[in-house]
Every structure is written in structure tokens, then in C-alpha cells.
Amino acid sequence: MIKALILVAVLALAMFIGPVVTNNPGYIKLVLAGYVIEMTALGFVIVLIAGLVVLWLLVKLLKRLLRLQHVSFNFFRSRRERKARLAFAKGLRAYTRRQWPQAASQMQLALQDGDFNHEKRFLAAYAAFYAGDADKASRLIAELAEDDPDRQYLEADILLHQGNAAQAARLLDTLLQQQPVDPALAELYLRALQQAGQWQQLLAAAGRAANGHWFDKASWQQQRFAIYPQAIHYLATEAGFDQQQDYWQALPAKERKSAAAALGLAWAEAAAGQTDAAEKRLVAALSLADIAPAWPHLRQIPLGHSVLRLRKQIQHWLRDHPTNGYLYAVLAYLSEQEGEPQQAKQAWQKARQYQPGLG
């Protein structure tokens, strides 16, 4: 409607002004460096407009040929872009230093111009939330598309940080019904179930992840060790773990036979006083490649004096891999189980020598 009104107004002006300009075209005379240029005012306007169009086309052509599409010759726009880039750089530095109020403020300024606005908004929302401004974070998230995986991740992760793990799990469960599955959302879903203490649901989700190939092979191997030991341990602590339960039998056979699952079963057996059976299971299931991901859980298994076979296995690996810090850490743990503090201390020294920060 507005465009139609503007068009009518332009036509009306043309009807009234056109005859006047035609009958009284005006006169312009330019003297420049000895040259005299004479033309009507209307002709001058036409030449000026044509010249501006040609100049604009030349600038567009040069920017494309010289690959300067992102360079602006507008002074004010260039200045805004420079300020936005500077704010983005300051915001990133503040973000990495966990200076959340400053990061949120700078990211907000960076959104005023320039590229990467999606990423800026993502980081600004996180920074605002960590700075304690949940309302601002929500407003920034609301500006992202509803089906944007980054928005979905943000909403669920903020729920986790707020302690609403069960709500985050429900939200993510709905999102993961869609195909293909986003691995980042899938990992967050498994973490939400863990934080919510929903261990049976976690095992069911592990089955879905394995069958649906939510993760690549290497990532899924890491996820196994994050899921099975704790889930089995807590289920055994709460009501006794039974391998005949539906939530366990529903898992693929490969998952039930994995080293991560064996670690959880051994933990449950050791906690029930079956330390000899737990040790046999560990020796049979664990390979050298499993020691590093298994270590955070292995060190919590109360084996007591049932460590002889496992100790021999670790010492055998150490002959071929004398600089593996995790093997020395397991050796220290086994010495502690047998009540040998001096040997444990020496093994810990070796462990930290080859794997600094290991605890």
C-alpha cells in the first residue's frame, strides 16, 4: 500500500514538474582548465546520475576482481565494523579468561555489525548467563531459530547449569527423536540423565545410541566408560544389580560384553564382597587401551587383597610400556589395596613423572 502511494506521488510530481522543466530547462556553464562545458540543468542531472551509476558499477567490479567484497568504502560503516571486530576480539579474550560480565558486554557490542553474528550471539548468551543475567541470556537465545541445534544445545545446557537436569533430559529426549541425531545434543542428553540419577533410562539411552550410531567409533568408546560403570554401580547400590532385568537385556550383546560394562559389573561385585570374582572379570576384560578411560572408575573399586592377578597383568604391560603413567597409577592403587603404602608412594611418583597431573 505504501509503495503504491509513493508511486502515485512520484507520477503526480512528474505531471506538474515535467512541463515546467521541459519549457524552462535551465542553463549551466562550467569553466574548468580552459575548457567550457555548457548544458541544460536537466542534462546535467542526467549526466550526474549516469556518472554515479557507472562509478558504483566500477567499484562493485573492482571489489569482486580484487576479492574485496567485505571491504566497505562507507566511512561510517567501516568505522562500525572496526569497532565490532575489536569488541569481538575483546569479548573472546574475556570469555577465555572467564570474565563473564566483560565478555557479555563486548559480545553485545560486537553484534552491532560485522560477520559471525550467529556465533557472537551464542557466546554472548553463555557469557550473560555465567555473569548472572539469565534474562539477557534468554533474550539472546530467543533470537536464534527454534530449530537451530545451537539454540537447542544452549537451552538444555543452561537447564543443566541451573540444576534442572531432569527437565533438560526431557527436552533433549524430544529433540533426539529427529534424524539425523546431533552428537553434541546426544552427549548432553547422556550427561543430563547422569546428573538426574536416571540410571535405567541412561542404559536405555545407551542402547539407542549404540543402535542408532549417534557417535563415531572412538567417541562411543569414550562414552561407554562414562555410562556403564557409574550406571551399574548406582543401580547395584540402590536395589542390587540384576543382569536379567529388561533394561540390561535390552542392550545389544556387544554393549553388555564391553570392557566398560565389565568394569561396572566388577565394581558391583566388589561392593557386594565378591572381590575375587571382580578381579577375574577385570583381568579378562581390560586391555591396555582400556586402562586410561577405565582409571577414574577402577580406582574406586574396593578389591582388597584380591589384586595378585591384576598386578601381574599390569607388570607385564609395564615391561613393554615403561613410560605409561596410567599403568603406574593402577600399580599404586593395587599397592594401596594390599596395604603397601611405601610401594604405592613409589608407583605414584612414577605415574606423575610420566603423566603429570594424574591423581
C-alpha atoms as a printed R data frame, in Angstrom:
    type eleno elety resid chain resno      x       y       z
1   ATOM     1    CA   MET     A     1  0.000   0.000   0.000
2   ATOM     2    CA   ILE     A     2  2.791   2.433   0.948
3   ATOM     3    CA   LYS     A     3  4.682   1.633  -2.261
4   ATOM     4    CA   ALA     A     4  1.566   2.331  -4.322
5   ATOM     5    CA   LEU     A     5  1.084   5.709  -2.604
6   ATOM     6    CA   ILE     A     6  4.720   6.643  -3.240
7   ATOM     7    CA   LEU     A     7  4.371   5.698  -6.911
8   ATOM     8    CA   VAL     A     8  1.221   7.845  -7.251
9   ATOM     9    CA   ALA     A     9  3.035  10.776  -5.576
10  ATOM    10    CA   VAL     A    10  6.017  10.447  -7.957
11  ATOM    11    CA   LEU     A    11  3.724  10.349 -11.007
12  ATOM    12    CA   ALA     A    12  1.829  13.407  -9.757
13  ATOM    13    CA   LEU     A    13  5.080  15.342  -9.313
14  ATOM    14    CA   ALA     A    14  6.184  14.296 -12.785
15  ATOM    15    CA   MET     A    15  2.908  15.572 -14.246
16  ATOM    16    CA   PHE     A    16  3.299  19.004 -12.614
17  ATOM    17    CA   ILE     A    17  7.068  19.479 -12.758
18  ATOM    18    CA   GLY     A    18  7.717  17.792 -16.131
19  ATOM    19    CA   PRO     A    19  6.196  20.537 -18.315
20  ATOM    20    CA   VAL     A    20  7.914  23.253 -16.281
21  ATOM    21    CA   VAL     A    21 11.332  21.629 -16.718
22  ATOM    22    CA   THR     A    22 10.704  20.996 -20.406
23  ATOM    23    CA   ASN     A    23  9.705  24.604 -21.105
24  ATOM    24    CA   ASN     A    24 12.331  26.085 -18.800
25  ATOM    25    CA   PRO     A    25 15.261  23.617 -18.882
26  ATOM    26    CA   GLY     A    26 17.662  25.964 -17.083
27  ATOM    27    CA   TYR     A    27 21.256  26.606 -18.066
28  ATOM    28    CA   ILE     A    28 24.612  25.533 -16.576
29  ATOM    29    CA   LYS     A    29 28.032  26.710 -17.701
30  ATOM    30    CA   LEU     A    30 31.230  25.150 -16.311
31  ATOM    31    CA   VAL     A    31 34.685  26.601 -16.960
32  ATOM    32    CA   LEU     A    32 37.477  24.207 -15.984
33  ATOM    33    CA   ALA     A    33 41.159  24.431 -17.014
34  ATOM    34    CA   GLY     A    34 40.316  26.478 -20.075
35  ATOM    35    CA   TYR     A    35 37.504  24.212 -21.163
36  ATOM    36    CA   VAL     A    36 33.910  25.457 -21.265
37  ATOM    37    CA   ILE     A    37 31.072  22.999 -20.735
38  ATOM    38    CA   GLU     A    38 27.517  24.180 -21.334
39  ATOM    39    CA   MET     A    39 24.348  22.122 -20.817
40  ATOM    40    CA   THR     A    40 20.839  22.343 -19.504
41  ATOM    41    CA   ALA     A    41 20.158  21.713 -15.844
42  ATOM    42    CA   LEU     A    42 18.154  18.603 -16.754
43  ATOM    43    CA   GLY     A    43 21.013  17.284 -18.893
44  ATOM    44    CA   PHE     A    44 23.443  17.923 -16.012
45  ATOM    45    CA   VAL     A    45 21.262  15.923 -13.617
46  ATOM    46    CA   ILE     A    46 21.043  13.050 -16.109
47  ATOM    47    CA   VAL     A    47 24.841  13.035 -16.652
48  ATOM    48    CA   LEU     A    48 25.443  13.201 -12.889
49  ATOM    49    CA   ILE     A    49 23.128  10.241 -12.205
50  ATOM    50    CA   ALA     A    50 24.678   8.229 -15.055
51  ATOM    51    CA   GLY     A    51 28.155   9.010 -13.750
52  ATOM    52    CA   LEU     A    52 27.242   7.842 -10.243
53  ATOM    53    CA   VAL     A    53 25.784   4.600 -11.638
54  ATOM    54    CA   VAL     A    54 28.948   3.925 -13.673
55  ATOM    55    CA   LEU     A    55 31.127   4.671 -10.636
56  ATOM    56    CA   TRP     A    56 29.056   2.306  -8.492
57  ATOM    57    CA   LEU     A    57 29.359  -0.466 -11.091
58  ATOM    58    CA   LEU     A    58 33.134   0.055 -11.334
59  ATOM    59    CA   VAL     A    59 33.511  -0.174  -7.560
60  ATOM    60    CA   LYS     A    60 31.444  -3.396  -7.480
61  ATOM    61    CA   LEU     A    61 33.532  -4.867 -10.318
62  ATOM    62    CA   LEU     A    62 36.854  -3.943  -8.685
63  ATOM    63    CA   LYS     A    63 35.773  -5.351  -5.313
64  ATOM    64    CA   ARG     A    64 34.850  -8.641  -6.982
65  ATOM    65    CA   LEU     A    65 38.013  -8.821  -9.099
66  ATOM    66    CA   LEU     A    66 40.283  -7.931  -6.158
67  ATOM    67    CA   ARG     A    67 38.227 -10.079  -3.740
68  ATOM    68    CA   LEU     A    68 37.348  -7.112  -1.554
69  ATOM    69    CA   GLN     A    69 33.655  -7.980  -1.136
70  ATOM    70    CA   HIS     A    70 33.843  -7.489   2.640
71  ATOM    71    CA   VAL     A    71 35.595  -4.111   2.402
72  ATOM    72    CA   SER     A    72 33.336  -1.111   2.765
73  ATOM    73    CA   PHE     A    73 34.129   2.327   1.332
74  ATOM    74    CA   ASN     A    74 31.480   3.857   3.535
75  ATOM    75    CA   PHE     A    75 33.374   5.671   6.304
76  ATOM    76    CA   PHE     A    76 30.694   5.277   8.952
77  ATOM    77    CA   ARG     A    77 30.056   1.617   8.140
78  ATOM    78    CA   SER     A    78 33.790   0.848   8.098
79  ATOM    79    CA   ARG     A    79 34.123   2.502  11.489
80  ATOM    80    CA   ARG     A    80 31.230   0.401  12.894
81  ATOM    81    CA   GLU     A    81 32.774  -2.769  11.503
82  ATOM    82    CA   ARG     A    82 36.173  -1.958  13.035
83  ATOM    83    CA   LYS     A    83 34.548  -1.316  16.401
84  ATOM    84    CA   ALA     A    84 32.574  -4.574  16.115
85  ATOM    85    CA   ARG     A    85 35.719  -6.584  15.277
86  ATOM    86    CA   LEU     A    86 37.601  -5.002  18.163
87  ATOM    87    CA   ALA     A    87 34.709  -5.771  20.536
88  ATOM    88    CA   PHE     A    88 34.607  -9.381  19.259
89  ATOM    89    CA   ALA     A    89 38.337  -9.810  19.943
90  ATOM    90    CA   LYS     A    90 38.000  -8.295  23.436
91  ATOM    91    CA   GLY     A    91 34.945 -10.455  24.094
92  ATOM    92    CA   LEU     A    92 36.782 -13.647  23.125
93  ATOM    93    CA   ARG     A    93 39.704 -12.777  25.391
94  ATOM    94    CA   ALA     A    94 37.339 -12.047  28.274
95  ATOM    95    CA   TYR     A    95 35.453 -15.275  27.575
96  ATOM    96    CA   THR     A    96 38.586 -17.435  27.703
97  ATOM    97    CA   ARG     A    97 39.580 -15.711  30.956
98  ATOM    98    CA   ARG     A    98 36.092 -16.321  32.401
99  ATOM    99    CA   GLN     A    99 35.497 -12.583  32.841
100 ATOM   100    CA   TRP     A   100 31.790 -13.059  32.171
101 ATOM   101    CA   PRO     A   101 30.358  -9.528  32.592
102 ATOM   102    CA   GLN     A   102 33.016  -8.059  30.315
103 ATOM   103    CA   ALA     A   103 32.597 -10.899  27.797
104 ATOM   104    CA   ALA     A   104 28.821 -10.402  27.690
105 ATOM   105    CA   SER     A   105 29.180  -6.632  27.238
106 ATOM   106    CA   GLN     A   106 31.772  -6.882  24.453
107 ATOM   107    CA   MET     A   107 29.871  -9.610  22.599
108 ATOM   108    CA   GLN     A   108 26.772  -7.418  22.700
109 ATOM   109    CA   LEU     A   109 28.759  -4.580  21.087
110 ATOM   110    CA   ALA     A   110 30.188  -6.990  18.521
111 ATOM   111    CA   LEU     A   111 26.653  -7.871  17.402
112 ATOM   112    CA   GLN     A   112 26.108  -4.334  16.096
113 ATOM   113    CA   ASP     A   113 27.987  -5.004  12.864
114 ATOM   114    CA   GLY     A   114 30.301  -7.418  11.080
115 ATOM   115    CA   ASP     A   115 30.187 -11.141  10.393
116 ATOM   116    CA   PHE     A   116 29.732 -14.240  12.592
117 ATOM   117    CA   ASN     A   117 26.648 -12.807  14.290
118 ATOM   118    CA   HIS     A   118 25.314 -16.300  14.963
119 ATOM   119    CA   GLU     A   119 28.485 -17.283  16.823
120 ATOM   120    CA   LYS     A   120 28.623 -13.919  18.622
121 ATOM   121    CA   ARG     A   121 25.043 -14.355  19.843
122 ATOM   122    CA   PHE     A   122 25.830 -17.908  21.003
123 ATOM   123    CA   LEU     A   123 28.845 -16.756  23.033
124 ATOM   124    CA   ALA     A   124 27.032 -13.656  24.296
125 ATOM   125    CA   ALA     A   125 24.193 -15.793  25.653
126 ATOM   126    CA   TYR     A   126 26.594 -18.073  27.531
127 ATOM   127    CA   ALA     A   127 28.565 -15.112  28.888
128 ATOM   128    CA   ALA     A   128 25.398 -13.351  30.043
129 ATOM   129    CA   PHE     A   129 24.212 -16.496  31.806
130 ATOM   130    CA   TYR     A   130 27.555 -17.043  33.554
131 ATOM   131    CA   ALA     A   131 27.541 -13.363  34.510
132 ATOM   132    CA   GLY     A   132 24.243 -13.966  36.320
133 ATOM   133    CA   ASP     A   133 21.951 -12.255  33.799
134 ATOM   134    CA   ALA     A   134 19.628 -15.142  32.880
135 ATOM   135    CA   ASP     A   135 17.009 -12.791  31.352
136 ATOM   136    CA   LYS     A   136 19.518 -11.339  28.914
137 ATOM   137    CA   ALA     A   137 20.719 -14.832  28.030
138 ATOM   138    CA   SER     A   138 17.121 -15.875  27.327
139 ATOM   139    CA   ARG     A   139 16.565 -12.859  25.068
140 ATOM   140    CA   LEU     A   140 19.685 -13.658  23.062
141 ATOM   141    CA   ILE     A   141 18.691 -17.316  22.754
142 ATOM   142    CA   ALA     A   142 15.204 -16.314  21.581
143 ATOM   143    CA   GLU     A   143 16.783 -14.501  18.615
144 ATOM   144    CA   LEU     A   144 18.103 -17.816  17.279
145 ATOM   145    CA   ALA     A   145 15.881 -20.008  15.092
146 ATOM   146    CA   GLU     A   146 13.801 -22.531  17.040
147 ATOM   147    CA   ASP     A   147 15.187 -25.463  15.025
148 ATOM   148    CA   ASP     A   148 18.782 -24.254  15.371
149 ATOM   149    CA   PRO     A   149 20.851 -27.010  17.102
150 ATOM   150    CA   ASP     A   150 22.927 -24.314  18.810
151 ATOM   151    CA   ARG     A   151 19.786 -22.823  20.380
152 ATOM   152    CA   GLN     A   152 18.620 -26.260  21.491
153 ATOM   153    CA   TYR     A   153 22.036 -27.016  22.989
154 ATOM   154    CA   LEU     A   154 22.110 -23.668  24.786
155 ATOM   155    CA   GLU     A   155 18.656 -24.118  26.315
156 ATOM   156    CA   ALA     A   156 19.423 -27.624  27.561
157 ATOM   157    CA   ASP     A   157 22.908 -26.791  28.846
158 ATOM   158    CA   ILE     A   158 21.620 -23.770  30.768
159 ATOM   159    CA   LEU     A   159 18.980 -26.009  32.356
160 ATOM   160    CA   LEU     A   160 21.783 -28.333  33.450
161 ATOM   161    CA   HIS     A   161 23.751 -25.453  34.945
162 ATOM   162    CA   GLN     A   162 20.626 -24.385  36.810
163 ATOM   163    CA   GLY     A   163 20.271 -27.874  38.314
164 ATOM   164    CA   ASN     A   164 17.236 -28.817  36.199
165 ATOM   165    CA   ALA     A   165 18.800 -31.997  34.821
166 ATOM   166    CA   ALA     A   166 15.502 -33.915  34.558
167 ATOM   167    CA   GLN     A   167 13.899 -31.073  32.578
168 ATOM   168    CA   ALA     A   168 16.952 -30.891  30.305
169 ATOM   169    CA   ALA     A   169 16.752 -34.644  29.740
170 ATOM   170    CA   ARG     A   170 13.075 -34.413  28.732
171 ATOM   171    CA   LEU     A   171 13.805 -31.568  26.318
172 ATOM   172    CA   LEU     A   172 16.718 -33.413  24.730
173 ATOM   173    CA   ASP     A   173 14.815 -36.697  24.531
174 ATOM   174    CA   THR     A   174 12.232 -34.951  22.355
175 ATOM   175    CA   LEU     A   175 14.891 -33.377  20.149
176 ATOM   176    CA   LEU     A   176 16.716 -36.677  19.667
177 ATOM   177    CA   GLN     A   177 13.644 -38.259  18.097
178 ATOM   178    CA   GLN     A   178 14.585 -36.334  14.959
179 ATOM   179    CA   GLN     A   179 17.050 -37.702  12.427
180 ATOM   180    CA   PRO     A   180 19.930 -37.339  11.973
181 ATOM   181    CA   VAL     A   181 20.970 -37.111  15.621
182 ATOM   182    CA   ASP     A   182 23.266 -34.247  16.576
183 ATOM   183    CA   PRO     A   183 26.219 -35.798  18.520
184 ATOM   184    CA   ALA     A   184 26.576 -32.708  20.730
185 ATOM   185    CA   LEU     A   185 22.918 -32.914  21.775
186 ATOM   186    CA   ALA     A   186 23.265 -36.675  22.279
187 ATOM   187    CA   GLU     A   187 26.268 -36.255  24.586
188 ATOM   188    CA   LEU     A   188 24.430 -33.570  26.547
189 ATOM   189    CA   TYR     A   189 21.407 -35.898  26.847
190 ATOM   190    CA   LEU     A   190 23.506 -38.696  28.349
191 ATOM   191    CA   ARG     A   191 25.096 -36.224  30.773
192 ATOM   192    CA   ALA     A   192 21.666 -34.884  31.777
193 ATOM   193    CA   LEU     A   193 20.434 -38.414  32.583
194 ATOM   194    CA   GLN     A   194 23.533 -38.982  34.714
195 ATOM   195    CA   GLN     A   195 23.087 -35.742  36.625
196 ATOM   196    CA   ALA     A   196 19.409 -36.549  37.146
197 ATOM   197    CA   GLY     A   197 20.322 -40.007  38.508
198 ATOM   198    CA   GLN     A   198 18.085 -41.709  35.944
199 ATOM   199    CA   TRP     A   199 20.294 -44.789  35.610
200 ATOM   200    CA   GLN     A   200 17.830 -47.171  33.965
201 ATOM   201    CA   GLN     A   201 16.895 -44.507  31.427
202 ATOM   202    CA   LEU     A   202 20.617 -43.932  30.871
203 ATOM   203    CA   LEU     A   203 21.154 -47.578  29.978
204 ATOM   204    CA   ALA     A   204 18.131 -47.454  27.660
205 ATOM   205    CA   ALA     A   205 19.613 -44.342  26.010
206 ATOM   206    CA   ALA     A   206 22.941 -46.161  25.649
207 ATOM   207    CA   GLY     A   207 21.135 -48.867  23.694
208 ATOM   208    CA   ARG     A   208 19.550 -46.228  21.433
209 ATOM   209    CA   ALA     A   209 22.937 -44.580  20.940
210 ATOM   210    CA   ALA     A   210 24.613 -47.861  20.003
211 ATOM   211    CA   ASN     A   211 21.871 -48.981  17.633
212 ATOM   212    CA   GLY     A   212 21.378 -45.535  16.115
213 ATOM   213    CA   HIS     A   213 25.127 -44.819  15.734
214 ATOM   214    CA   TRP     A   214 24.853 -41.474  17.496
215 ATOM   215    CA   PHE     A   215 28.653 -41.272  17.817
216 ATOM   216    CA   ASP     A   216 31.647 -42.354  15.781
217 ATOM   217    CA   LYS     A   217 33.608 -45.395  16.980
218 ATOM   218    CA   ALA     A   218 36.240 -43.541  19.011
219 ATOM   219    CA   SER     A   219 33.725 -41.209  20.664
220 ATOM   220    CA   TRP     A   220 31.400 -44.066  21.550
221 ATOM   221    CA   GLN     A   221 34.242 -45.944  23.220
222 ATOM   222    CA   GLN     A   222 34.750 -42.932  25.491
223 ATOM   223    CA   GLN     A   223 31.017 -42.630  26.112
224 ATOM   224    CA   ARG     A   224 30.842 -46.282  27.211
225 ATOM   225    CA   PHE     A   225 33.255 -45.614  30.072
226 ATOM   226    CA   ALA     A   226 31.253 -42.529  31.031
227 ATOM   227    CA   ILE     A   227 27.991 -44.526  31.147
228 ATOM   228    CA   TYR     A   228 28.249 -48.171  32.184
229 ATOM   229    CA   PRO     A   229 30.486 -48.183  35.297
230 ATOM   230    CA   GLN     A   230 28.524 -45.482  37.130
231 ATOM   231    CA   ALA     A   231 25.102 -46.691  35.988
232 ATOM   232    CA   ILE     A   232 25.743 -50.279  37.105
233 ATOM   233    CA   HIS     A   233 27.375 -49.161  40.350
234 ATOM   234    CA   TYR     A   234 24.474 -46.915  41.368
235 ATOM   235    CA   LEU     A   235 21.835 -49.434  40.332
236 ATOM   236    CA   ALA     A   236 23.630 -52.081  42.400
237 ATOM   237    CA   THR     A   237 23.826 -49.677  45.353
238 ATOM   238    CA   GLU     A   238 20.139 -48.743  45.175
239 ATOM   239    CA   ALA     A   239 18.469 -52.098  44.679
240 ATOM   240    CA   GLY     A   240 21.056 -54.691  43.712
241 ATOM   241    CA   PHE     A   241 22.016 -55.105  40.100
242 ATOM   242    CA   ASP     A   242 20.420 -57.986  38.214
243 ATOM   243    CA   GLN     A   243 21.640 -58.816  34.722
244 ATOM   244    CA   GLN     A   244 18.256 -60.374  33.924
245 ATOM   245    CA   GLN     A   245 16.459 -57.032  34.189
246 ATOM   246    CA   ASP     A   246 14.848 -55.734  30.998
247 ATOM   247    CA   TYR     A   247 16.890 -52.529  30.982
248 ATOM   248    CA   TRP     A   248 20.068 -54.641  30.802
249 ATOM   249    CA   GLN     A   249 18.880 -57.362  28.449
250 ATOM   250    CA   ALA     A   250 17.591 -54.728  26.016
251 ATOM   251    CA   LEU     A   251 21.170 -53.595  25.394
252 ATOM   252    CA   PRO     A   252 22.969 -55.062  22.369
253 ATOM   253    CA   ALA     A   253 25.147 -58.058  23.278
254 ATOM   254    CA   LYS     A   254 28.255 -56.133  22.200
255 ATOM   255    CA   GLU     A   255 27.496 -53.453  24.780
256 ATOM   256    CA   ARG     A   256 26.915 -55.930  27.607
257 ATOM   257    CA   LYS     A   257 30.260 -57.598  26.798
258 ATOM   258    CA   SER     A   258 32.252 -54.358  26.500
259 ATOM   259    CA   ALA     A   259 35.171 -53.554  28.807
260 ATOM   260    CA   ALA     A   260 33.238 -50.569  30.199
261 ATOM   261    CA   ALA     A   261 30.303 -52.798  31.165
262 ATOM   262    CA   ALA     A   262 32.690 -55.355  32.694
263 ATOM   263    CA   LEU     A   263 34.212 -52.562  34.777
264 ATOM   264    CA   GLY     A   264 30.781 -51.677  36.150
265 ATOM   265    CA   LEU     A   265 29.936 -55.331  36.874
266 ATOM   266    CA   ALA     A   266 33.258 -55.798  38.676
267 ATOM   267    CA   TRP     A   267 32.562 -52.688  40.739
268 ATOM   268    CA   ALA     A   268 29.156 -54.082  41.741
269 ATOM   269    CA   GLU     A   269 30.690 -57.486  42.608
270 ATOM   270    CA   ALA     A   270 33.469 -55.953  44.689
271 ATOM   271    CA   ALA     A   271 30.978 -53.770  46.559
272 ATOM   272    CA   ALA     A   272 28.984 -56.925  47.321
273 ATOM   273    CA   GLY     A   273 32.091 -58.604  48.771
274 ATOM   274    CA   GLN     A   274 32.843 -60.776  45.719
275 ATOM   275    CA   THR     A   275 36.329 -59.362  45.265
276 ATOM   276    CA   ASP     A   276 37.860 -62.488  43.712
277 ATOM   277    CA   ALA     A   277 35.168 -62.621  41.013
278 ATOM   278    CA   ALA     A   278 35.586 -58.893  40.417
279 ATOM   279    CA   GLU     A   279 39.335 -59.277  39.881
280 ATOM   280    CA   LYS     A   280 38.873 -62.177  37.459
281 ATOM   281    CA   ARG     A   281 36.394 -60.119  35.462
282 ATOM   282    CA   LEU     A   282 38.759 -57.154  35.260
283 ATOM   283    CA   VAL     A   283 41.726 -59.255  34.149
284 ATOM   284    CA   ALA     A   284 39.633 -60.951  31.469
285 ATOM   285    CA   ALA     A   285 38.004 -57.770  30.140
286 ATOM   286    CA   LEU     A   286 40.542 -54.937  30.330
287 ATOM   287    CA   SER     A   287 43.090 -54.335  27.596
288 ATOM   288    CA   LEU     A   288 45.999 -51.921  27.675
289 ATOM   289    CA   ALA     A   289 43.983 -49.394  25.651
290 ATOM   290    CA   ASP     A   290 41.199 -49.501  28.267
291 ATOM   291    CA   ILE     A   291 43.365 -48.529  31.242
292 ATOM   292    CA   ALA     A   292 43.297 -44.743  30.711
293 ATOM   293    CA   PRO     A   293 39.487 -44.365  30.302
294 ATOM   294    CA   ALA     A   294 38.880 -47.006  32.992
295 ATOM   295    CA   TRP     A   295 41.160 -45.405  35.586
296 ATOM   296    CA   PRO     A   296 38.689 -42.897  37.172
297 ATOM   297    CA   HIS     A   297 36.304 -45.794  37.957
298 ATOM   298    CA   LEU     A   298 38.855 -48.545  38.531
299 ATOM   299    CA   ARG     A   299 40.462 -46.643  41.405
300 ATOM   300    CA   GLN     A   300 37.109 -46.676  43.265
301 ATOM   301    CA   ILE     A   301 36.639 -50.469  43.180
302 ATOM   302    CA   PRO     A   302 37.332 -51.994  46.634
303 ATOM   303    CA   LEU     A   303 39.324 -55.087  45.597
304 ATOM   304    CA   GLY     A   304 41.082 -55.511  48.941
305 ATOM   305    CA   HIS     A   305 43.694 -58.273  48.749
306 ATOM   306    CA   SER     A   306 42.300 -59.724  45.510
307 ATOM   307    CA   VAL     A   307 44.853 -57.980  43.318
308 ATOM   308    CA   LEU     A   308 47.512 -60.594  42.518
309 ATOM   309    CA   ARG     A   309 46.315 -61.466  39.006
310 ATOM   310    CA   LEU     A   310 45.658 -57.852  38.099
311 ATOM   311    CA   ARG     A   311 49.071 -56.803  39.439
312 ATOM   312    CA   LYS     A   312 50.785 -59.431  37.269
313 ATOM   313    CA   GLN     A   313 48.894 -58.181  34.220
314 ATOM   314    CA   ILE     A   314 49.913 -54.556  34.887
315 ATOM   315    CA   GLN     A   315 53.551 -55.518  35.434
316 ATOM   316    CA   HIS     A   316 53.504 -57.496  32.189
317 ATOM   317    CA   TRP     A   317 52.289 -54.413  30.284
318 ATOM   318    CA   LEU     A   318 54.852 -52.223  32.008
319 ATOM   319    CA   ARG     A   319 57.724 -54.319  30.594
320 ATOM   320    CA   ASP     A   320 56.735 -53.218  27.085
321 ATOM   321    CA   HIS     A   321 55.405 -49.776  28.030
322 ATOM   322    CA   PRO     A   322 57.657 -48.450  30.817
323 ATOM   323    CA   THR     A   323 56.575 -44.809  30.356
324 ATOM   324    CA   ASN     A   324 52.807 -45.326  30.653
325 ATOM   325    CA   GLY     A   325 51.762 -43.211  33.646
326 ATOM   326    CA   TYR     A   326 48.323 -44.845  33.937
327 ATOM   327    CA   LEU     A   327 49.872 -48.283  34.450
328 ATOM   328    CA   TYR     A   328 51.935 -46.926  37.358
329 ATOM   329    CA   ALA     A   329 48.789 -45.300  38.764
330 ATOM   330    CA   VAL     A   330 46.976 -48.660  38.717
331 ATOM   331    CA   LEU     A   331 50.028 -50.266  40.341
332 ATOM   332    CA   ALA     A   332 49.878 -47.629  43.089
333 ATOM   333    CA   TYR     A   333 46.172 -48.312  43.596
334 ATOM   334    CA   LEU     A   334 46.798 -52.070  43.847
335 ATOM   335    CA   SER     A   335 49.540 -51.484  46.428
336 ATOM   336    CA   GLU     A   336 47.147 -49.329  48.452
337 ATOM   337    CA   GLN     A   337 44.563 -52.120  48.331
338 ATOM   338    CA   GLU     A   338 47.088 -54.560  49.776
339 ATOM   339    CA   GLY     A   339 48.228 -52.112  52.454
340 ATOM   340    CA   GLU     A   340 51.660 -51.358  50.998
341 ATOM   341    CA   PRO     A   341 51.960 -47.554  51.338
342 ATOM   342    CA   GLN     A   342 55.665 -47.358  50.503
343 ATOM   343    CA   GLN     A   343 55.281 -49.218  47.213
344 ATOM   344    CA   ALA     A   344 52.192 -47.151  46.447
345 ATOM   345    CA   LYS     A   345 54.148 -43.927  47.013
346 ATOM   346    CA   GLN     A   346 56.931 -45.017  44.658
347 ATOM   347    CA   ALA     A   347 54.449 -46.037  41.978
348 ATOM   348    CA   TRP     A   348 52.652 -42.688  42.318
349 ATOM   349    CA   GLN     A   349 55.919 -40.848  41.778
350 ATOM   350    CA   LYS     A   350 56.444 -42.755  38.541
351 ATOM   351    CA   ALA     A   351 52.843 -42.174  37.479
352 ATOM   352    CA   ARG     A   352 53.105 -38.407  37.903
353 ATOM   353    CA   GLN     A   353 56.522 -38.369  36.245
354 ATOM   354    CA   TYR     A   354 55.136 -39.852  33.026
355 ATOM   355    CA   GLN     A   355 51.611 -38.421  33.292
356 ATOM   356    CA   PRO     A   356 51.777 -35.022  35.041
357 ATOM   357    CA   GLY     A   357 48.603 -34.040  36.828
358 ATOM   358    CA   LEU     A   358 47.447 -37.625  37.308
359 ATOM   359    CA   GLY     A   359 45.700 -38.046  40.633
